[in-house]
Amino acid sequence: MMNSAEIFDVLMRTDPFEMLAEDVLKMLAEKTEVRTYPANTYVFKQGDASIDALYIIVSGLVELTVSNDRGEETVIGLKRQNDFFGETVVLSRQRYPGAARVKKRLTCCLVFREDLEKLIYSYPEFCGFFNTLLAERMRLLYEELVAEQSYMSSAGLSGIRASQFRKRVSEVMAYPAITCRTDDLVTAAAGIMAEKDINAVVALDRQNRPRGILTEKNLVRYLIARQTYPVETCRVENVMFSNLMEIQPQAFIGQALVAMMRSKNKHLIVMERGELVGIVSMVDLIRIQSVGTLTLAKDIESQPDLRGLSVVSHEIRDILGAMTEEKATVHEIFDVMSELHERLTRRVIQLSEEKMKLGGWGGPPVEYCWVNMGSAARYEQVFGTDQDNAIIYADPESENALVTDYFERLAALIVDGLARCGFGRCDHGMMATSATCRRSVKAWTRLVREWRGTCGDEDTWLFLSLADCRPIWGNMALAESFRRELFEAFSVCLDNSDPDASEDAPGYQPPITFLGTFITESRGIHKNEMNLKKTAIIPVVNAVRLLSIKYGIFESSTLGRLKCLVEGGGLSPKDGELFQHSFETLIRIQIAENMKKMKQGRLPDNYIDPYSLKKMQRMALKDALVGVSRLLKRIGEEFDNIWVKQFI
């Protein structure tokens, strides 16, 4: 039997325990238990309840296995001296997802959960090791899922389709980029374009820095259609397009696609370490069959009425299906789908303004701003979900019915138009058609300051939604000034703590038991299902929003906020990575399950049956929920405020 000194030596040679101080390890060694297992026996079997201990191997060899539904066993790893296993189960209190079978007589030191958790909470570096381990495991799980889907495709089990969104810009760009000088005559540049049979050249200055792009369209517009300059003396710099957009060669095609849509550029220059290495055009994307999204974006903007816009809106769902099949990242899906939905919204607003003019109302009596709230504001509106929006309009010189009546009528047209394009009306009335969500700057400011003085429950959900608000049409400055006022109010309310009251506030309870079984609804039409959005995704969104408010981050998206929190020191890089992977895992599962329902002719409702998921998906979901639980635990510890705990 090993004594405490021998156990101490084992801990000193095992990562991450070796990073702990000697006195800490000596205390841990006194509490550590030693067990021995003969060859060809099991330390634990798949489905067994956890004994809440981490196994550190002193000597011997153990193989980790998983069995499928038919009982077929697969070895997924071998563990040797100074390795450990059982880490996920001891931290999550789930049942063992696999088995540990002894290949060679095994001796292990058992560190129990209570002692392990104390170390995790007390030593950030030690905690960071396990956060990284969990995040890496989630990444590997999804790589396996992708590999499995690729295998199914190659076997003819699903449609064979190239993963265009996973291509790099370097694979499709024109290299090298054909260039000219900004002070060259356009006749010389046009000669280069004709000789090379291209429709664009990059214009460089005397230091070889890109300054613009000269295209055939520039030549036609300025020298033929308008005849702005004499052809014989015109220089490239007179007619070139100078609003350049850059992208790196290692960027994905999806990123190039979003950059083109948002900037309305048809060309991107490819830069690496400050040097021009190529150019990518819309034609290049057409050649790899990624034109569907670009064409759809153009169709949205060209529709003359709501009827045509409604037809086009249904095609957005096809883009989502294509991106899902092509293994686009969550970030790429968010970017593309949000951009398409936003373009659709802007076109609805534009058509509504035109309809107001035709109806004799004229143009807006004062400047205004249309703001999106909720998932649309966070760039997370994958499906055409319920509307969350508001209007902020400039203070009129004097209060009059004309201003209020105009915006009431305009809001009704816009909300109705969005509903016709597939965006449902908000059940809670969080839309610009409600007088609550349609106010002048002065009225909005007054409302915020009144709430700031009480920090009560009244209108809290409205303000939480507005914390995500993002202007998409009109005078954007109106929304920005209001948002700063709102963040100041939040800061005051977050500082108002009530320790006695907060003790009675319920904390977050993940939809999973300590035994690793999922908590689902017990009755009704969603019996044996869980609402993934309500029970996991929204808590993450709310928690990250709170941290962003505390650290003064004005970014709207959850992924963007996590990045800013890490860069600003609000989160450690390891925590940021863990929470990001948890959020992305939940979103992937949500999208996949909702897409299944849509293919069956059902509406996406965010409900899933966790036990209908494939085994690796279930494991990924459990790990993600553990990450959510850790994030919410931090919120509960960092914000000693009953208001916070109630809304989480």
C-alpha positions as CSV (number, residue, x, y, z in Angstrom):
1,M,0.0,0.0,0.0
2,M,1.3,3.5,-0.9
3,N,2.0,6.0,1.8
4,S,1.3,9.8,1.5
5,A,4.9,10.5,0.5
6,E,4.7,8.1,-2.5
7,I,1.3,9.6,-3.5
8,F,2.9,13.1,-3.3
9,D,5.6,11.9,-5.7
10,V,3.0,10.7,-8.2
11,L,1.1,14.0,-8.0
12,M,4.3,15.9,-8.6
13,R,4.8,14.1,-11.8
14,T,1.2,14.5,-13.1
15,D,0.0,17.5,-15.1
16,P,-1.7,19.8,-14.0
17,F,-1.0,18.9,-10.3
18,E,2.7,19.6,-10.8
19,M,1.8,23.3,-11.0
20,L,0.5,23.4,-7.4
21,A,2.6,24.3,-4.4
22,E,4.2,21.5,-2.4
23,D,2.2,22.2,0.7
24,V,-1.0,22.0,-1.3
25,L,0.0,18.7,-2.8
26,K,1.0,17.2,0.6
27,M,-2.5,18.1,2.0
28,L,-4.1,16.5,-1.1
29,A,-1.9,13.4,-0.8
30,E,-3.3,12.8,2.7
31,K,-6.9,12.7,1.2
32,T,-6.1,10.7,-1.9
33,E,-7.1,7.0,-2.0
34,V,-5.2,4.3,-3.8
35,R,-6.9,1.3,-5.6
36,T,-5.6,-1.6,-7.6
37,Y,-7.3,-3.5,-10.4
38,P,-6.4,-6.8,-11.9
39,A,-5.9,-7.3,-15.6
40,N,-9.0,-7.9,-17.7
41,T,-11.3,-6.2,-15.2
42,Y,-13.2,-3.0,-15.5
43,V,-12.5,0.2,-13.4
44,F,-16.0,1.2,-14.5
45,K,-18.5,0.3,-17.2
46,Q,-20.4,2.5,-19.7
47,G,-23.5,3.8,-18.0
48,D,-22.3,3.3,-14.4
49,A,-22.9,6.0,-11.9
50,S,-19.8,8.1,-11.2
51,I,-17.9,7.6,-8.0
52,D,-16.9,11.3,-8.2
53,A,-13.2,10.7,-8.5
54,L,-10.4,11.5,-10.9
55,Y,-8.2,8.5,-11.6
56,I,-4.4,9.1,-11.8
57,I,-2.4,6.1,-13.0
58,V,0.5,5.1,-10.9
59,S,1.3,1.9,-12.9
60,G,-0.3,-0.3,-15.5
61,L,-2.3,0.2,-18.6
62,V,-6.0,0.9,-19.2
63,E,-8.0,1.2,-22.4
64,L,-11.0,3.4,-22.7
65,T,-13.9,2.1,-24.8
66,V,-17.4,3.1,-26.0
67,S,-20.2,0.8,-27.2
68,N,-22.8,1.6,-29.7
69,D,-26.5,0.8,-29.5
70,R,-25.8,-2.7,-30.9
71,G,-23.2,-3.4,-28.2
72,E,-20.2,-3.1,-30.6
73,E,-17.2,-1.9,-28.7
74,T,-14.6,0.6,-30.0
75,V,-11.3,1.5,-28.2
76,I,-10.9,5.3,-28.2
77,G,-7.8,5.6,-26.2
78,L,-5.1,4.1,-24.0
79,K,-3.9,5.6,-20.7
80,R,-0.5,4.9,-19.1
81,Q,1.6,5.9,-16.1
82,N,1.0,9.6,-15.0
83,D,-2.0,9.9,-17.3
84,F,-5.4,10.5,-15.8
85,F,-9.0,9.6,-16.8
86,G,-12.6,10.1,-15.7
87,E,-12.1,13.9,-15.7
88,T,-15.4,14.9,-17.5
89,V,-17.6,12.7,-15.3
90,V,-16.0,13.8,-12.0
91,L,-16.6,17.5,-13.0
92,S,-20.1,17.1,-14.4
93,R,-21.4,14.3,-12.1
94,Q,-22.8,12.4,-15.1
95,R,-22.8,8.7,-15.7
96,Y,-19.8,7.3,-17.4
97,P,-20.2,7.7,-21.2
98,G,-17.7,4.9,-21.8
99,A,-15.8,2.0,-20.1
100,A,-12.3,1.7,-18.6
101,R,-10.9,-1.8,-19.1
102,V,-7.6,-2.9,-17.5
103,K,-5.1,-4.2,-19.9
104,K,-2.2,-4.5,-17.5
105,R,-2.5,-4.7,-13.7
106,L,-3.5,-1.1,-12.7
107,T,-2.8,1.0,-9.7
108,C,-4.5,4.4,-9.4
109,C,-4.6,7.3,-7.1
110,L,-8.2,8.6,-6.7
111,V,-8.7,12.4,-6.2
112,F,-12.3,13.0,-5.2
113,R,-14.5,15.6,-6.6
114,E,-14.8,17.7,-3.4
115,D,-11.0,18.1,-3.3
116,L,-10.7,18.7,-7.1
117,E,-13.4,21.4,-7.0
118,K,-11.6,23.2,-4.2
119,L,-8.4,23.3,-6.3
120,I,-10.3,24.5,-9.4
121,Y,-11.9,27.3,-7.5
122,S,-8.7,28.3,-5.7
123,Y,-6.1,28.2,-8.4
124,P,-6.9,29.9,-11.8
125,E,-4.2,28.1,-13.8
126,F,-5.3,24.8,-12.5
127,C,-8.9,25.6,-13.4
128,G,-7.8,26.8,-16.8
129,F,-6.2,23.5,-17.6
130,F,-9.5,21.7,-17.3
131,N,-11.4,24.4,-19.2
132,T,-9.0,24.0,-22.1
133,L,-9.3,20.2,-21.8
134,L,-13.1,20.4,-22.0
135,A,-13.1,22.9,-24.9
136,E,-10.7,20.7,-26.8
137,R,-12.8,17.6,-26.3
138,M,-15.9,19.5,-27.6
139,R,-13.9,20.5,-30.7
140,L,-12.8,16.9,-31.3
141,L,-16.3,15.6,-30.9
142,Y,-17.5,17.9,-33.7
143,E,-14.6,17.0,-35.9
144,E,-15.7,13.4,-35.5
145,L,-19.3,14.4,-36.4
146,V,-18.1,16.2,-39.5
147,A,-16.0,13.2,-40.5
148,E,-18.9,10.9,-40.0
149,Q,-21.1,13.0,-42.2
150,S,-18.4,13.1,-44.8
151,Y,-18.3,9.4,-44.8
152,M,-22.0,9.1,-45.2
153,S,-21.8,11.5,-48.2
154,S,-19.1,9.5,-49.8
155,A,-21.1,6.3,-49.2
156,G,-24.1,7.7,-51.0
157,L,-26.2,8.0,-47.9
158,S,-26.8,11.7,-48.5
159,G,-26.4,14.2,-51.3
160,I,-22.8,14.6,-52.4
161,R,-21.8,18.3,-52.2
162,A,-18.4,20.0,-52.0
163,S,-17.8,22.0,-48.8
164,Q,-17.4,25.3,-50.6
165,F,-17.7,27.4,-47.4
166,R,-14.7,25.6,-46.0
167,K,-12.5,26.6,-48.9
168,R,-9.8,29.3,-48.3
169,V,-9.6,32.5,-50.2
170,S,-6.1,31.4,-51.3
171,E,-7.7,28.6,-53.3
172,V,-9.9,30.8,-55.4
173,M,-8.1,34.2,-55.6
174,A,-6.4,35.5,-58.8
175,Y,-2.7,35.3,-58.3
176,P,-0.7,37.3,-58.9
177,A,-2.9,40.4,-58.9
178,I,-2.6,42.3,-62.1
179,T,-1.6,45.9,-61.3
180,C,-1.1,49.4,-62.7
181,R,-0.1,52.8,-61.3
182,T,-2.6,55.3,-59.9
183,D,-1.0,57.9,-62.2
184,D,-1.1,55.7,-65.3
185,L,-3.3,56.8,-68.2
186,V,-6.6,54.8,-68.3
187,T,-5.8,53.9,-71.9
188,A,-2.7,52.1,-70.7
189,A,-4.6,50.3,-67.9
190,A,-7.4,49.4,-70.3
191,G,-4.7,47.9,-72.6
192,I,-3.5,45.7,-69.7
193,M,-7.1,44.5,-69.0
194,A,-7.6,43.7,-72.7
195,E,-4.3,41.9,-73.0
196,K,-4.9,39.8,-69.8
197,D,-8.6,39.3,-70.5
198,I,-9.6,40.6,-67.1
199,N,-12.2,43.1,-65.9
200,A,-10.2,44.7,-63.1
201,V,-6.7,45.8,-62.1
202,V,-5.4,47.0,-58.7
203,A,-4.0,50.5,-58.8
204,L,-0.7,51.0,-56.8
205,D,1.0,54.1,-55.6
206,R,4.7,54.7,-56.0
207,Q,5.4,52.8,-52.7
208,N,3.5,49.8,-54.2
209,R,0.6,50.2,-51.8
210,P,-2.9,49.4,-53.1
211,R,-4.9,52.5,-53.5
212,G,-7.8,51.5,-55.7
213,I,-9.3,49.2,-58.2
214,L,-10.0,50.1,-61.8
215,T,-12.8,48.0,-63.4
216,E,-14.6,47.9,-66.7
217,K,-17.6,49.4,-65.0
218,N,-15.5,52.5,-64.0
219,L,-14.5,53.0,-67.6
220,V,-18.0,52.8,-68.9
221,R,-19.5,55.0,-66.2
222,Y,-17.0,57.9,-66.3
223,L,-15.6,57.8,-69.8
224,I,-18.5,56.6,-72.0
225,A,-21.9,57.1,-70.2
226,R,-21.1,60.4,-68.5
227,Q,-17.9,61.4,-70.3
228,T,-16.7,63.0,-67.1
229,Y,-13.0,63.1,-68.2
230,P,-11.3,63.2,-71.6
231,V,-10.2,59.7,-72.4
232,E,-6.8,60.7,-73.8
233,T,-5.7,62.5,-70.6
234,C,-7.6,60.7,-67.9
235,R,-5.5,59.1,-65.1
236,V,-6.5,55.9,-63.3
237,E,-6.7,57.8,-60.0
238,N,-9.5,59.9,-61.5
239,V,-11.9,57.0,-62.0
240,M,-10.7,54.1,-59.8
241,F,-12.8,52.7,-57.0
242,S,-10.9,53.7,-53.8
243,N,-13.0,52.2,-51.1
244,L,-10.9,49.0,-50.9
245,M,-11.8,46.0,-48.8
246,E,-9.0,43.7,-47.6
247,I,-9.1,40.0,-46.7
248,Q,-6.4,37.5,-45.8
249,P,-5.5,34.5,-47.9
250,Q,-6.3,32.1,-45.1
251,A,-9.8,33.5,-44.6
252,F,-12.7,31.2,-45.5
253,I,-14.9,31.8,-48.5
254,G,-17.8,32.5,-46.2
255,Q,-15.9,35.4,-44.7
256,A,-15.2,36.8,-48.2
257,L,-18.9,36.4,-49.0
258,V,-20.0,38.5,-46.0
259,A,-17.4,41.2,-46.7
260,M,-18.7,41.5,-50.3
261,M,-22.3,41.7,-49.2
262,R,-21.7,44.3,-46.4
263,S,-19.4,46.5,-48.4
264,K,-21.2,46.1,-51.7
265,N,-17.8,45.6,-53.3
266,K,-17.4,43.1,-56.1
267,H,-13.7,42.8,-55.5
268,L,-11.6,42.2,-52.4
269,I,-7.8,42.6,-52.4
270,V,-6.0,39.8,-50.6
271,M,-3.2,41.1,-48.3
272,E,-0.7,39.2,-46.2
273,R,1.9,41.0,-44.0
274,G,1.1,44.3,-45.7
275,E,1.8,42.9,-49.2
276,L,-0.7,42.5,-52.0
277,V,-0.8,38.8,-52.9
278,G,-4.0,38.5,-55.0
279,I,-7.5,39.6,-55.7
280,V,-10.8,37.8,-55.3
281,S,-13.9,38.8,-57.2
282,M,-17.6,37.9,-57.4
283,V,-16.8,36.0,-60.5
284,D,-14.4,33.8,-58.5
285,L,-17.3,33.0,-56.1
286,I,-19.6,32.3,-59.0
287,R,-17.1,29.8,-60.3
288,I,-17.2,27.8,-57.1
289,Q,-21.0,28.0,-57.0
290,S,-21.3,30.3,-54.0
291,V,-23.3,32.8,-56.1
292,G,-26.6,31.8,-54.6
293,T,-26.3,34.1,-51.6
294,L,-24.9,37.0,-53.6
295,T,-27.7,36.7,-56.2
296,L,-30.3,36.5,-53.4
297,A,-29.0,39.6,-51.8
298,K,-29.3,41.5,-55.1
299,D,-32.8,40.1,-55.6
300,I,-33.9,41.4,-52.2
301,E,-32.8,45.0,-53.0
302,S,-34.5,44.9,-56.5
303,Q,-37.9,43.8,-55.4
304,P,-40.6,46.4,-56.3
305,D,-43.2,45.3,-53.8
306,L,-43.9,43.1,-50.8
307,R,-45.3,40.3,-52.9
308,G,-42.0,39.8,-54.6
309,L,-40.1,40.3,-51.4
310,S,-42.1,37.7,-49.7
311,V,-41.3,35.2,-52.4
312,V,-37.6,35.9,-52.2
313,S,-37.6,35.6,-48.4
314,H,-38.5,31.9,-48.6
315,E,-35.2,31.4,-50.5
316,I,-33.2,32.5,-47.5
317,R,-34.0,29.2,-45.9
318,D,-32.4,27.4,-48.8
319,I,-29.1,29.3,-48.1
320,L,-29.2,28.1,-44.5
321,G,-29.6,24.5,-45.7
322,A,-26.7,24.9,-48.1
323,M,-24.4,26.4,-45.5
324,T,-25.3,23.7,-43.0
325,E,-24.5,21.0,-45.5
326,E,-21.3,22.7,-46.4
327,K,-20.1,22.7,-42.8
328,A,-20.0,26.4,-42.5
329,T,-19.0,27.6,-39.0
330,V,-21.5,29.1,-36.6
331,H,-19.9,32.5,-37.0
332,E,-20.3,32.3,-40.8
333,I,-23.9,31.1,-40.6
334,F,-24.7,34.0,-38.2
335,D,-23.0,36.5,-40.5
336,V,-24.6,35.4,-43.8
337,M,-28.1,34.8,-42.4
338,S,-28.2,38.0,-40.4
339,E,-27.0,40.0,-43.4
340,L,-29.7,38.6,-45.6
341,H,-32.4,39.1,-42.9
342,E,-31.2,42.7,-42.4
343,R,-31.2,43.5,-46.1
344,L,-34.8,42.1,-46.2
345,T,-35.8,44.3,-43.3
346,R,-34.2,47.4,-44.8
347,R,-36.1,46.8,-48.1
348,V,-39.4,46.4,-46.2
349,I,-38.7,49.7,-44.4
350,Q,-37.9,51.4,-47.7
351,L,-41.1,50.1,-49.4
352,S,-43.1,51.2,-46.3
353,E,-41.7,54.7,-46.6
354,E,-42.6,54.8,-50.3
355,K,-46.1,53.6,-49.4
356,M,-46.5,56.4,-46.8
357,K,-45.6,59.0,-49.5
358,L,-48.1,57.5,-51.9
359,G,-50.7,57.6,-49.2
360,G,-50.3,61.3,-48.8
361,W,-48.2,61.2,-45.6
362,G,-45.0,62.5,-47.2
363,G,-41.6,61.7,-45.8
364,P,-40.7,61.4,-42.1
365,P,-41.6,64.6,-40.3
366,V,-38.4,64.3,-38.2
367,E,-35.3,62.0,-38.4
368,Y,-35.7,58.6,-37.0
369,C,-33.9,55.3,-36.5
370,W,-35.2,51.8,-36.8
371,V,-33.5,49.4,-34.4
372,N,-33.5,45.7,-34.2
373,M,-33.5,44.0,-30.8
374,G,-33.0,40.4,-29.7
375,S,-31.3,37.8,-31.9
376,A,-31.6,40.1,-35.0
377,A,-29.5,42.8,-33.2
378,R,-27.0,40.1,-32.0
379,Y,-26.5,38.8,-35.6
380,E,-28.0,35.5,-34.3
381,Q,-31.3,35.4,-36.2
382,V,-30.8,32.2,-38.2
383,F,-34.4,31.5,-38.8
384,G,-37.1,34.1,-39.5
385,T,-38.1,34.2,-35.8
386,D,-40.4,36.6,-34.0
387,Q,-39.8,40.4,-34.4
388,D,-38.2,42.5,-31.8
389,N,-37.8,46.1,-32.9
390,A,-38.3,49.7,-31.9
391,I,-38.3,53.2,-33.3
392,I,-36.3,56.2,-31.9
393,Y,-37.2,59.5,-33.5
394,A,-35.7,63.0,-33.0
395,D,-37.5,65.3,-30.7
396,P,-39.9,67.5,-32.6
397,E,-39.9,71.2,-32.1
398,S,-43.3,70.9,-30.4
399,E,-45.3,67.9,-29.6
400,N,-48.0,67.3,-32.2
401,A,-50.2,64.5,-33.5
402,L,-48.6,64.6,-36.9
403,V,-45.3,63.1,-35.7
404,T,-46.9,60.5,-33.4
405,D,-49.5,59.5,-36.1
406,Y,-46.8,59.3,-38.8
407,F,-44.6,56.9,-36.9
408,E,-47.5,54.9,-35.6
409,R,-48.7,54.3,-39.2
410,L,-45.2,53.7,-40.5
411,A,-44.5,51.1,-37.8
412,A,-47.7,49.3,-38.6
413,L,-46.7,49.0,-42.3
414,I,-43.2,47.8,-41.5
415,V,-44.2,45.2,-38.9
416,D,-47.0,43.9,-41.3
417,G,-44.5,43.8,-44.1
418,L,-42.0,41.8,-42.0
419,A,-44.8,39.4,-41.0
420,R,-45.6,38.8,-44.6
421,C,-42.0,38.0,-45.2
422,G,-42.0,35.3,-42.5
423,F,-41.0,37.2,-39.4
424,G,-43.7,36.5,-36.8
425,R,-45.1,39.1,-34.5
426,C,-43.7,39.1,-31.0
427,D,-46.1,37.5,-28.5
428,H,-45.0,40.0,-25.8
429,G,-45.6,43.0,-28.0
430,M,-41.9,44.0,-28.2
431,M,-42.4,45.7,-31.6
432,A,-42.5,49.3,-32.9
433,T,-46.3,49.0,-33.3
434,S,-46.4,49.3,-29.5
435,A,-46.2,52.8,-28.1
436,T,-43.8,51.4,-25.5
437,C,-41.3,50.7,-28.3
438,R,-41.9,53.9,-30.3
439,R,-40.7,57.1,-28.7
440,S,-38.8,60.3,-29.2
441,V,-35.2,60.5,-27.9
442,K,-36.4,62.7,-24.9
443,A,-39.2,60.2,-24.1
444,W,-36.8,57.2,-24.3
445,T,-34.2,59.0,-22.1
446,R,-36.9,59.9,-19.5
447,L,-38.1,56.3,-19.4
448,V,-34.6,55.0,-18.8
449,R,-33.8,57.6,-16.1
450,E,-37.0,56.7,-14.3
451,W,-36.1,53.1,-14.3
452,R,-32.6,53.9,-13.3
453,G,-33.9,55.5,-10.1
454,T,-35.8,52.4,-9.0
455,C,-34.1,49.4,-10.8
456,G,-37.4,47.7,-10.4
457,D,-39.0,44.9,-12.4
458,E,-41.1,47.2,-14.4
459,D,-39.9,47.4,-18.0
460,T,-36.8,45.4,-17.2
461,W,-37.2,43.0,-20.1
462,L,-37.7,45.9,-22.5
463,F,-34.4,47.4,-21.3
464,L,-32.6,44.1,-21.5
465,S,-33.8,43.7,-25.1
466,L,-32.6,47.3,-25.8
467,A,-29.2,46.4,-24.5
468,D,-28.8,44.4,-27.7
469,C,-30.3,47.1,-29.9
470,R,-28.6,47.8,-33.2
471,P,-29.6,50.5,-35.6
472,I,-30.1,49.4,-39.2
473,W,-32.0,52.2,-40.9
474,G,-32.2,56.0,-40.6
475,N,-30.1,58.3,-38.3
476,M,-27.9,55.8,-36.5
477,A,-26.6,58.4,-34.0
478,L,-30.1,58.6,-32.4
479,A,-29.7,55.0,-31.2
480,E,-26.1,55.3,-30.1
481,S,-26.7,58.2,-27.8
482,F,-29.7,56.4,-26.3
483,R,-27.7,53.2,-25.8
484,R,-25.0,55.0,-23.9
485,E,-27.7,56.3,-21.5
486,L,-29.1,52.8,-21.1
487,F,-25.7,51.3,-20.3
488,E,-25.1,53.9,-17.6
489,A,-28.5,53.0,-16.1
490,F,-27.5,49.3,-16.1
491,S,-24.2,50.1,-14.4
492,V,-26.1,51.8,-11.6
493,C,-28.5,48.9,-11.2
494,L,-25.8,46.3,-11.2
495,D,-24.0,48.2,-8.3
496,N,-27.2,48.1,-6.2
497,S,-26.7,44.9,-4.3
498,D,-29.0,43.3,-1.7
499,P,-27.2,40.3,-0.2
500,D,-30.1,39.3,2.0
501,A,-32.6,39.3,-0.8
502,S,-30.2,37.6,-3.3
503,E,-29.9,34.6,-1.0
504,D,-33.5,33.7,-1.8
505,A,-33.1,34.2,-5.5
506,P,-33.0,31.0,-7.5
507,G,-29.8,30.2,-9.3
508,Y,-29.4,28.6,-12.8
509,Q,-30.3,24.9,-13.0
510,P,-29.0,23.2,-16.1
511,P,-31.4,20.8,-17.8
512,I,-29.4,17.8,-16.7
513,T,-29.2,15.9,-13.4
514,F,-26.0,15.1,-11.5
515,L,-26.3,11.6,-12.8
516,G,-26.0,12.8,-16.4
517,T,-29.7,12.4,-17.4
518,F,-31.4,15.2,-19.3
519,I,-34.3,17.0,-17.6
520,T,-37.2,17.2,-20.1
521,E,-40.8,18.2,-19.9
522,S,-43.0,15.6,-18.3
523,R,-46.3,16.3,-20.0
524,G,-47.9,18.1,-22.9
525,I,-47.1,18.1,-26.6
526,H,-43.4,18.5,-25.8
527,K,-43.2,15.6,-23.4
528,N,-39.6,14.1,-23.2
529,E,-38.3,17.2,-24.9
530,M,-36.4,20.3,-23.8
531,N,-36.5,23.8,-25.1
532,L,-32.8,24.3,-25.9
533,K,-33.1,28.0,-26.5
534,K,-34.9,28.7,-23.3
535,T,-33.0,26.4,-21.0
536,A,-29.4,26.9,-22.3
537,I,-28.9,29.4,-25.2
538,I,-30.8,32.4,-23.7
539,P,-29.0,32.0,-20.3
540,V,-25.7,32.2,-22.1
541,V,-26.8,35.2,-24.0
542,N,-28.0,36.9,-20.8
543,A,-24.9,36.1,-18.9
544,V,-22.5,37.4,-21.5
545,R,-24.6,40.5,-21.9
546,L,-24.3,41.2,-18.2
547,L,-20.6,40.8,-18.3
548,S,-20.4,43.1,-21.3
549,I,-22.4,45.8,-19.5
550,K,-20.1,45.6,-16.5
551,Y,-17.0,46.0,-18.6
552,G,-18.5,48.7,-20.9
553,I,-18.6,46.7,-24.1
554,F,-21.0,48.0,-26.8
555,E,-20.6,45.0,-29.1
556,S,-24.0,43.4,-29.8
557,S,-23.3,39.8,-30.7
558,T,-22.6,37.1,-28.1
559,L,-19.5,35.8,-29.9
560,G,-18.2,39.3,-30.4
561,R,-18.9,40.1,-26.7
562,L,-16.9,37.0,-25.6
563,K,-14.0,38.1,-27.8
564,C,-14.1,41.6,-26.4
565,L,-14.3,40.3,-22.8
566,V,-11.2,38.2,-23.3
567,E,-9.3,41.1,-25.0
568,G,-10.4,43.5,-22.2
569,G,-9.5,41.1,-19.3
570,G,-13.1,40.4,-18.3
571,L,-12.6,36.7,-19.1
572,S,-9.5,34.6,-19.2
573,P,-8.7,33.2,-22.7
574,K,-9.4,29.7,-21.5
575,D,-12.8,30.7,-20.1
576,G,-13.6,32.6,-23.2
577,E,-12.8,29.6,-25.4
578,L,-14.8,27.3,-23.2
579,F,-17.9,29.5,-23.2
580,Q,-17.6,30.1,-26.9
581,H,-17.5,26.4,-27.7
582,S,-20.4,25.7,-25.4
583,F,-22.5,28.4,-27.2
584,E,-21.5,27.2,-30.6
585,T,-22.3,23.6,-29.7
586,L,-25.8,24.6,-28.6
587,I,-26.4,26.7,-31.7
588,R,-25.2,23.8,-34.0
589,I,-27.6,21.4,-32.4
590,Q,-30.4,23.9,-32.4
591,I,-30.0,24.6,-36.1
592,A,-29.7,20.9,-37.0
593,E,-32.8,19.9,-35.1
594,N,-34.9,22.8,-36.4
595,M,-33.8,22.1,-40.0
596,K,-35.0,18.5,-39.5
597,K,-38.4,19.8,-38.5
598,M,-38.6,22.2,-41.5
599,K,-37.8,19.4,-43.9
600,Q,-40.8,17.5,-42.3
601,G,-43.0,20.5,-42.9
602,R,-43.0,21.6,-39.3
603,L,-42.1,25.0,-37.8
604,P,-38.8,25.4,-36.0
605,D,-39.6,25.6,-32.3
606,N,-36.2,25.0,-30.6
607,Y,-37.5,21.8,-28.8
608,I,-35.3,18.8,-29.0
609,D,-35.4,15.2,-27.8
610,P,-31.9,14.8,-26.4
611,Y,-32.2,11.0,-26.5
612,S,-32.9,11.0,-30.2
613,L,-29.5,12.6,-30.8
614,K,-26.5,10.5,-31.9
615,K,-24.2,9.5,-29.1
616,M,-21.5,12.0,-29.9
617,Q,-24.1,14.7,-30.1
618,R,-25.4,13.8,-26.7
619,M,-21.9,13.9,-25.3
620,A,-21.3,17.3,-26.9
621,L,-24.6,18.6,-25.5
622,K,-23.8,17.4,-22.0
623,D,-20.3,19.1,-22.2
624,A,-21.9,22.3,-23.5
625,L,-24.4,22.3,-20.6
626,V,-21.5,21.9,-18.2
627,G,-19.9,25.0,-19.7
628,V,-23.2,26.9,-19.4
629,S,-23.5,25.9,-15.8
630,R,-20.0,27.2,-15.1
631,L,-20.7,30.5,-16.8
632,L,-23.9,31.0,-14.8
633,K,-22.1,30.1,-11.6
634,R,-19.7,32.8,-12.2
635,I,-22.5,35.3,-12.8
636,G,-24.1,34.3,-9.5
637,E,-20.8,34.8,-7.7
638,E,-19.8,38.0,-9.4
639,F,-23.2,39.8,-9.2
640,D,-24.6,39.9,-5.7
641,N,-27.9,41.3,-6.9
642,I,-31.4,39.8,-6.8
643,W,-32.4,41.6,-10.0
644,V,-29.6,39.8,-11.8
645,K,-30.4,36.4,-10.5
646,Q,-34.0,36.7,-11.3
647,F,-33.4,37.5,-14.9
648,I,-30.8,34.8,-15.3
